[in-house]
């Protein structure tokens, strides 16, 4: 209903990862396009990428989260 709603897209991606369906976490990437300054979105994308064993991309997402919010403990894995 709201294809450009950051929160809805971000949380759909989080739900996909939490239900062990990380290949369906694409809405997080769409959310990042809407708000590229949201550290939590990069951290959640990293979690999905880690599940997919895309480790270089995982580290890049965590690095971006930390660059946006240096004190973001969840991204400092």
PDB file as gemmi writes it, atoms N, CA and C in Angstrom:
CRYST1    1.000    1.000    1.000  90.00  90.00  90.00 P 1                      
ATOM      1  N   UNK A   1       0.809  -1.181   0.000  1.00  0.00           N  
ATOM      2  CA  UNK A   1       0.000   0.000   0.000  1.00  0.00           C  
ATOM      3  C   UNK A   1       0.865   1.263   0.000  1.00  0.00           C  
ATOM      4  N   UNK A   2       2.031   1.183   0.650  1.00  0.00           N  
ATOM      5  CA  UNK A   2       2.945   2.319   0.690  1.00  0.00           C  
ATOM      6  C   UNK A   2       4.340   1.836   0.284  1.00  0.00           C  
ATOM      7  N   UNK A   3       4.585   1.698  -1.004  1.00  0.00           N  
ATOM      8  CA  UNK A   3       5.837   1.098  -1.475  1.00  0.00           C  
ATOM      9  C   UNK A   3       7.087   1.913  -1.161  1.00  0.00           C  
ATOM     10  N   UNK A   4       6.923   3.129  -0.661  1.00  0.00           N  
ATOM     11  CA  UNK A   4       8.092   3.941  -0.318  1.00  0.00           C  
ATOM     12  C   UNK A   4       8.158   4.234   1.181  1.00  0.00           C  
ATOM     13  N   UNK A   5       7.538   3.381   1.968  1.00  0.00           N  
ATOM     14  CA  UNK A   5       7.530   3.544   3.417  1.00  0.00           C  
ATOM     15  C   UNK A   5       8.764   2.852   3.982  1.00  0.00           C  
ATOM     16  N   UNK A   6       9.723   3.639   4.448  1.00  0.00           N  
ATOM     17  CA  UNK A   6      10.986   3.098   4.959  1.00  0.00           C  
ATOM     18  C   UNK A   6      10.754   2.042   6.033  1.00  0.00           C  
ATOM     19  N   UNK A   7       9.972   2.374   7.050  1.00  0.00           N  
ATOM     20  CA  UNK A   7       9.778   1.450   8.165  1.00  0.00           C  
ATOM     21  C   UNK A   7       9.166   0.130   7.722  1.00  0.00           C  
ATOM     22  N   UNK A   8       8.165   0.199   6.862  1.00  0.00           N  
ATOM     23  CA  UNK A   8       7.520  -1.030   6.393  1.00  0.00           C  
ATOM     24  C   UNK A   8       8.503  -1.909   5.630  1.00  0.00           C  
ATOM     25  N   UNK A   9       9.265  -1.312   4.726  1.00  0.00           N  
ATOM     26  CA  UNK A   9      10.235  -2.086   3.943  1.00  0.00           C  
ATOM     27  C   UNK A   9      11.323  -2.666   4.839  1.00  0.00           C  
ATOM     28  N   UNK A  10      11.850  -1.836   5.714  1.00  0.00           N  
ATOM     29  CA  UNK A  10      12.915  -2.274   6.610  1.00  0.00           C  
ATOM     30  C   UNK A  10      12.445  -3.459   7.451  1.00  0.00           C  
ATOM     31  N   UNK A  11      11.276  -3.331   8.034  1.00  0.00           N  
ATOM     32  CA  UNK A  11      10.785  -4.393   8.907  1.00  0.00           C  
ATOM     33  C   UNK A  11      10.369  -5.645   8.148  1.00  0.00           C  
ATOM     34  N   UNK A  12       9.898  -5.511   6.920  1.00  0.00           N  
ATOM     35  CA  UNK A  12       9.626  -6.712   6.106  1.00  0.00           C  
ATOM     36  C   UNK A  12      10.915  -7.505   5.886  1.00  0.00           C  
ATOM     37  N   UNK A  13      12.007  -6.797   5.634  1.00  0.00           N  
ATOM     38  CA  UNK A  13      13.296  -7.465   5.475  1.00  0.00           C  
ATOM     39  C   UNK A  13      13.773  -8.117   6.755  1.00  0.00           C  
ATOM     40  N   UNK A  14      13.566  -7.457   7.875  1.00  0.00           N  
ATOM     41  CA  UNK A  14      13.942  -8.026   9.176  1.00  0.00           C  
ATOM     42  C   UNK A  14      13.137  -9.298   9.438  1.00  0.00           C  
ATOM     43  N   UNK A  15      11.845  -9.251   9.180  1.00  0.00           N  
ATOM     44  CA  UNK A  15      10.999 -10.430   9.377  1.00  0.00           C  
ATOM     45  C   UNK A  15      11.466 -11.584   8.492  1.00  0.00           C  
ATOM     46  N   UNK A  16      11.819 -11.287   7.259  1.00  0.00           N  
ATOM     47  CA  UNK A  16      12.292 -12.342   6.352  1.00  0.00           C  
ATOM     48  C   UNK A  16      13.532 -13.016   6.921  1.00  0.00           C  
ATOM     49  N   UNK A  17      14.452 -12.241   7.440  1.00  0.00           N  
ATOM     50  CA  UNK A  17      15.677 -12.809   8.008  1.00  0.00           C  
ATOM     51  C   UNK A  17      15.366 -13.589   9.275  1.00  0.00           C  
ATOM     52  N   UNK A  18      14.530 -13.045  10.134  1.00  0.00           N  
ATOM     53  CA  UNK A  18      14.206 -13.709  11.393  1.00  0.00           C  
ATOM     54  C   UNK A  18      13.441 -15.010  11.191  1.00  0.00           C  
ATOM     55  N   UNK A  19      12.744 -15.139  10.085  1.00  0.00           N  
ATOM     56  CA  UNK A  19      12.016 -16.375   9.796  1.00  0.00           C  
ATOM     57  C   UNK A  19      12.837 -17.301   8.902  1.00  0.00           C  
ATOM     58  N   UNK A  20      14.145 -17.060   8.914  1.00  0.00           N  
ATOM     59  CA  UNK A  20      15.103 -17.897   8.161  1.00  0.00           C  
ATOM     60  C   UNK A  20      14.817 -17.910   6.672  1.00  0.00           C  
ATOM     61  N   UNK A  21      14.484 -16.752   6.152  1.00  0.00           N  
ATOM     62  CA  UNK A  21      14.225 -16.585   4.728  1.00  0.00           C  
ATOM     63  C   UNK A  21      15.024 -15.373   4.234  1.00  0.00           C  
ATOM     64  N   UNK A  22      16.361 -15.376   4.455  1.00  0.00           N  
ATOM     65  CA  UNK A  22      17.158 -14.185   4.157  1.00  0.00           C  
ATOM     66  C   UNK A  22      17.173 -13.795   2.684  1.00  0.00           C  
ATOM     67  N   UNK A  23      16.912 -14.735   1.793  1.00  0.00           N  
ATOM     68  CA  UNK A  23      16.874 -14.381   0.372  1.00  0.00           C  
ATOM     69  C   UNK A  23      15.701 -13.478   0.046  1.00  0.00           C  
ATOM     70  N   UNK A  24      14.738 -13.386   0.963  1.00  0.00           N  
ATOM     71  CA  UNK A  24      13.587 -12.501   0.774  1.00  0.00           C  
ATOM     72  C   UNK A  24      13.741 -11.180   1.521  1.00  0.00           C  
ATOM     73  N   UNK A  25      14.957 -10.849   1.927  1.00  0.00           N  
ATOM     74  CA  UNK A  25      15.186  -9.632   2.702  1.00  0.00           C  
ATOM     75  C   UNK A  25      15.413  -8.417   1.809  1.00  0.00           C  
ATOM     76  N   UNK A  26      15.124  -8.529   0.533  1.00  0.00           N  
ATOM     77  CA  UNK A  26      15.303  -7.437  -0.421  1.00  0.00           C  
ATOM     78  C   UNK A  26      14.657  -6.119  -0.045  1.00  0.00           C  
ATOM     79  N   UNK A  27      13.540  -6.130   0.684  1.00  0.00           N  
ATOM     80  CA  UNK A  27      12.961  -4.838   1.070  1.00  0.00           C  
ATOM     81  C   UNK A  27      13.917  -3.951   1.873  1.00  0.00           C  
ATOM     82  N   UNK A  28      14.882  -4.551   2.577  1.00  0.00           N  
ATOM     83  CA  UNK A  28      15.851  -3.730   3.325  1.00  0.00           C  
ATOM     84  C   UNK A  28      16.658  -2.879   2.357  1.00  0.00           C  
ATOM     85  N   UNK A  29      17.057  -3.449   1.234  1.00  0.00           N  
ATOM     86  CA  UNK A  29      17.813  -2.673   0.239  1.00  0.00           C  
ATOM     87  C   UNK A  29      16.975  -1.514  -0.290  1.00  0.00           C  
ATOM     88  N   UNK A  30      15.683  -1.757  -0.482  1.00  0.00           N  
ATOM     89  CA  UNK A  30      14.792  -0.681  -0.928  1.00  0.00           C  
ATOM     90  C   UNK A  30      14.673   0.395   0.144  1.00  0.00           C  
ATOM     91  N   UNK A  31      14.606  -0.039   1.398  1.00  0.00           N  
ATOM     92  CA  UNK A  31      14.526   0.922   2.505  1.00  0.00           C  
ATOM     93  C   UNK A  31      15.789   1.778   2.554  1.00  0.00           C  
ATOM     94  N   UNK A  32      16.937   1.159   2.324  1.00  0.00           N  
ATOM     95  CA  UNK A  32      18.201   1.900   2.344  1.00  0.00           C  
ATOM     96  C   UNK A  32      18.226   2.947   1.237  1.00  0.00           C  
ATOM     97  N   UNK A  33      17.634   2.641   0.093  1.00  0.00           N  
ATOM     98  CA  UNK A  33      17.567   3.635  -0.984  1.00  0.00           C  
ATOM     99  C   UNK A  33      16.718   4.835  -0.565  1.00  0.00           C  
ATOM    100  N   UNK A  34      15.696   4.584   0.233  1.00  0.00           N  
ATOM    101  CA  UNK A  34      14.830   5.660   0.709  1.00  0.00           C  
ATOM    102  C   UNK A  34      15.531   6.493   1.781  1.00  0.00           C  
ATOM    103  N   UNK A  35      16.224   5.815   2.697  1.00  0.00           N  
ATOM    104  CA  UNK A  35      16.932   6.505   3.779  1.00  0.00           C  
ATOM    105  C   UNK A  35      18.315   5.899   3.946  1.00  0.00           C  
ATOM    106  N   UNK A  36      19.293   6.366   3.171  1.00  0.00           N  
ATOM    107  CA  UNK A  36      20.627   5.782   3.218  1.00  0.00           C  
ATOM    108  C   UNK A  36      21.431   6.160   4.466  1.00  0.00           C  
ATOM    109  N   UNK A  37      20.836   6.891   5.387  1.00  0.00           N  
ATOM    110  CA  UNK A  37      21.546   7.302   6.600  1.00  0.00           C  
ATOM    111  C   UNK A  37      21.056   6.549   7.836  1.00  0.00           C  
ATOM    112  N   UNK A  38      20.393   5.419   7.645  1.00  0.00           N  
ATOM    113  CA  UNK A  38      19.821   4.665   8.765  1.00  0.00           C  
ATOM    114  C   UNK A  38      20.724   3.467   9.073  1.00  0.00           C  
ATOM    115  N   UNK A  39      21.506   3.573  10.129  1.00  0.00           N  
ATOM    116  CA  UNK A  39      22.495   2.544  10.475  1.00  0.00           C  
ATOM    117  C   UNK A  39      21.862   1.178  10.722  1.00  0.00           C  
ATOM    118  N   UNK A  40      20.718   1.138  11.366  1.00  0.00           N  
ATOM    119  CA  UNK A  40      20.077  -0.149  11.672  1.00  0.00           C  
ATOM    120  C   UNK A  40      19.727  -0.923  10.409  1.00  0.00           C  
ATOM    121  N   UNK A  41      19.357  -0.238   9.362  1.00  0.00           N  
ATOM    122  CA  UNK A  41      19.030  -0.928   8.111  1.00  0.00           C  
ATOM    123  C   UNK A  41      20.260  -1.638   7.550  1.00  0.00           C  
ATOM    124  N   UNK A  42      21.408  -0.977   7.608  1.00  0.00           N  
ATOM    125  CA  UNK A  42      22.641  -1.623   7.133  1.00  0.00           C  
ATOM    126  C   UNK A  42      23.006  -2.813   8.010  1.00  0.00           C  
ATOM    127  N   UNK A  43      22.804  -2.681   9.299  1.00  0.00           N  
ATOM    128  CA  UNK A  43      23.090  -3.785  10.207  1.00  0.00           C  
ATOM    129  C   UNK A  43      22.169  -4.973   9.925  1.00  0.00           C  
ATOM    130  N   UNK A  44      20.908  -4.701   9.705  1.00  0.00           N  
ATOM    131  CA  UNK A  44      19.967  -5.784   9.401  1.00  0.00           C  
ATOM    132  C   UNK A  44      20.234  -6.401   8.036  1.00  0.00           C  
ATOM    133  N   UNK A  45      20.656  -5.578   7.079  1.00  0.00           N  
ATOM    134  CA  UNK A  45      21.039  -6.143   5.781  1.00  0.00           C  
ATOM    135  C   UNK A  45      22.249  -7.052   5.961  1.00  0.00           C  
ATOM    136  N   UNK A  46      23.185  -6.650   6.807  1.00  0.00           N  
ATOM    137  CA  UNK A  46      24.363  -7.472   7.063  1.00  0.00           C  
ATOM    138  C   UNK A  46      23.977  -8.834   7.639  1.00  0.00           C  
ATOM    139  N   UNK A  47      23.001  -8.851   8.523  1.00  0.00           N  
ATOM    140  CA  UNK A  47      22.552 -10.113   9.112  1.00  0.00           C  
ATOM    141  C   UNK A  47      22.013 -11.051   8.029  1.00  0.00           C  
ATOM    142  N   UNK A  48      21.227 -10.518   7.119  1.00  0.00           N  
ATOM    143  CA  UNK A  48      20.698 -11.337   6.021  1.00  0.00           C  
ATOM    144  C   UNK A  48      21.818 -11.825   5.118  1.00  0.00           C  
ATOM    145  N   UNK A  49      22.754 -10.940   4.802  1.00  0.00           N  
ATOM    146  CA  UNK A  49      23.871 -11.326   3.934  1.00  0.00           C  
ATOM    147  C   UNK A  49      24.738 -12.393   4.589  1.00  0.00           C  
ATOM    148  N   UNK A  50      24.895 -12.298   5.896  1.00  0.00           N  
ATOM    149  CA  UNK A  50      25.667 -13.312   6.624  1.00  0.00           C  
ATOM    150  C   UNK A  50      24.995 -14.676   6.515  1.00  0.00           C  
ATOM    151  N   UNK A  51      23.678 -14.702   6.655  1.00  0.00           N  
ATOM    152  CA  UNK A  51      22.929 -15.958   6.510  1.00  0.00           C  
ATOM    153  C   UNK A  51      23.113 -16.551   5.112  1.00  0.00           C  
ATOM    154  N   UNK A  52      23.276 -15.685   4.122  1.00  0.00           N  
ATOM    155  CA  UNK A  52      23.478 -16.128   2.736  1.00  0.00           C  
ATOM    156  C   UNK A  52      24.941 -16.436   2.430  1.00  0.00           C  
ATOM    157  N   UNK A  53      25.793 -16.300   3.440  1.00  0.00           N  
ATOM    158  CA  UNK A  53      27.232 -16.560   3.327  1.00  0.00           C  
ATOM    159  C   UNK A  53      27.923 -15.628   2.324  1.00  0.00           C  
ATOM    160  N   UNK A  54      27.427 -14.407   2.241  1.00  0.00           N  
ATOM    161  CA  UNK A  54      28.027 -13.367   1.402  1.00  0.00           C  
ATOM    162  C   UNK A  54      28.850 -12.466   2.323  1.00  0.00           C  
ATOM    163  N   UNK A  55      29.991 -13.008   2.751  1.00  0.00           N  
ATOM    164  CA  UNK A  55      30.745 -12.411   3.838  1.00  0.00           C  
ATOM    165  C   UNK A  55      31.377 -11.064   3.504  1.00  0.00           C  
ATOM    166  N   UNK A  56      31.853 -10.875   2.287  1.00  0.00           N  
ATOM    167  CA  UNK A  56      32.412  -9.563   1.929  1.00  0.00           C  
ATOM    168  C   UNK A  56      31.333  -8.483   1.985  1.00  0.00           C  
ATOM    169  N   UNK A  57      30.169  -8.795   1.464  1.00  0.00           N  
ATOM    170  CA  UNK A  57      29.058  -7.845   1.499  1.00  0.00           C  
ATOM    171  C   UNK A  57      28.567  -7.638   2.934  1.00  0.00           C  
ATOM    172  N   UNK A  58      28.623  -8.692   3.746  1.00  0.00           N  
ATOM    173  CA  UNK A  58      28.247  -8.582   5.153  1.00  0.00           C  
ATOM    174  C   UNK A  58      29.124  -7.554   5.853  1.00  0.00           C  
ATOM    175  N   UNK A  59      30.439  -7.713   5.692  1.00  0.00           N  
ATOM    176  CA  UNK A  59      31.372  -6.784   6.337  1.00  0.00           C  
ATOM    177  C   UNK A  59      31.190  -5.364   5.826  1.00  0.00           C  
ATOM    178  N   UNK A  60      30.931  -5.213   4.548  1.00  0.00           N  
ATOM    179  CA  UNK A  60      30.722  -3.874   3.985  1.00  0.00           C  
ATOM    180  C   UNK A  60      29.476  -3.220   4.599  1.00  0.00           C  
ATOM    181  N   UNK A  61      28.423  -3.997   4.817  1.00  0.00           N  
ATOM    182  CA  UNK A  61      27.207  -3.446   5.427  1.00  0.00           C  
ATOM    183  C   UNK A  61      27.451  -3.063   6.888  1.00  0.00           C  
ATOM    184  N   UNK A  62      28.157  -3.924   7.617  1.00  0.00           N  
ATOM    185  CA  UNK A  62      28.490  -3.573   9.001  1.00  0.00           C  
ATOM    186  C   UNK A  62      29.363  -2.322   9.042  1.00  0.00           C  
ATOM    187  N   UNK A  63      30.336  -2.238   8.133  1.00  0.00           N  
ATOM    188  CA  UNK A  63      31.205  -1.056   8.076  1.00  0.00           C  
ATOM    189  C   UNK A  63      30.404   0.215   7.818  1.00  0.00           C  
ATOM    190  N   UNK A  64      29.419   0.129   6.933  1.00  0.00           N  
ATOM    191  CA  UNK A  64      28.588   1.301   6.627  1.00  0.00           C  
ATOM    192  C   UNK A  64      27.765   1.695   7.855  1.00  0.00           C  
ATOM    193  N   UNK A  65      27.229   0.706   8.570  1.00  0.00           N  
ATOM    194  CA  UNK A  65      26.460   0.997   9.781  1.00  0.00           C  
ATOM    195  C   UNK A  65      27.335   1.710  10.811  1.00  0.00           C  
ATOM    196  N   UNK A  66      28.564   1.233  10.971  1.00  0.00           N  
ATOM    197  CA  UNK A  66      29.479   1.838  11.933  1.00  0.00           C  
ATOM    198  C   UNK A  66      29.902   3.232  11.469  1.00  0.00           C  
ATOM    199  N   UNK A  67      30.085   3.413  10.178  1.00  0.00           N  
ATOM    200  CA  UNK A  67      30.444   4.736   9.663  1.00  0.00           C  
ATOM    201  C   UNK A  67      29.330   5.749   9.942  1.00  0.00           C  
ATOM    202  N   UNK A  68      28.090   5.295   9.846  1.00  0.00           N  
ATOM    203  CA  UNK A  68      26.953   6.178  10.101  1.00  0.00           C  
ATOM    204  C   UNK A  68      26.748   6.435  11.588  1.00  0.00           C  
ATOM    205  N   UNK A  69      27.042   5.420  12.392  1.00  0.00           N  
ATOM    206  CA  UNK A  69      26.815   5.538  13.845  1.00  0.00           C  
ATOM    207  C   UNK A  69      27.951   4.797  14.554  1.00  0.00           C  
ATOM    208  N   UNK A  70      29.077   5.470  14.798  1.00  0.00           N  
ATOM    209  CA  UNK A  70      30.268   4.829  15.348  1.00  0.00           C  
ATOM    210  C   UNK A  70      30.041   4.072  16.668  1.00  0.00           C  
ATOM    211  N   UNK A  71      29.067   4.456  17.447  1.00  0.00           N  
ATOM    212  CA  UNK A  71      28.821   3.782  18.717  1.00  0.00           C  
ATOM    213  C   UNK A  71      27.751   2.680  18.607  1.00  0.00           C  
ATOM    214  N   UNK A  72      27.462   2.252  17.411  1.00  0.00           N  
ATOM    215  CA  UNK A  72      26.405   1.255  17.189  1.00  0.00           C  
ATOM    216  C   UNK A  72      26.948  -0.141  17.515  1.00  0.00           C  
ATOM    217  N   UNK A  73      26.661  -0.600  18.722  1.00  0.00           N  
ATOM    218  CA  UNK A  73      27.229  -1.841  19.220  1.00  0.00           C  
ATOM    219  C   UNK A  73      26.817  -3.061  18.418  1.00  0.00           C  
ATOM    220  N   UNK A  74      25.589  -3.113  17.922  1.00  0.00           N  
ATOM    221  CA  UNK A  74      25.133  -4.285  17.175  1.00  0.00           C  
ATOM    222  C   UNK A  74      25.929  -4.502  15.896  1.00  0.00           C  
ATOM    223  N   UNK A  75      26.475  -3.447  15.332  1.00  0.00           N  
ATOM    224  CA  UNK A  75      27.243  -3.574  14.093  1.00  0.00           C  
ATOM    225  C   UNK A  75      28.690  -3.928  14.349  1.00  0.00           C  
ATOM    226  N   UNK A  76      29.089  -3.942  15.582  1.00  0.00           N  
ATOM    227  CA  UNK A  76      30.486  -4.240  15.952  1.00  0.00           C  
ATOM    228  C   UNK A  76      30.633  -5.703  16.328  1.00  0.00           C  
ATOM    229  N   UNK A  77      30.296  -6.578  15.404  1.00  0.00           N  
ATOM    230  CA  UNK A  77      30.339  -8.017  15.695  1.00  0.00           C  
ATOM    231  C   UNK A  77      31.697  -8.586  15.467  1.00  0.00           C  
TER     232      UNK A  77                                                      
END                                                                             
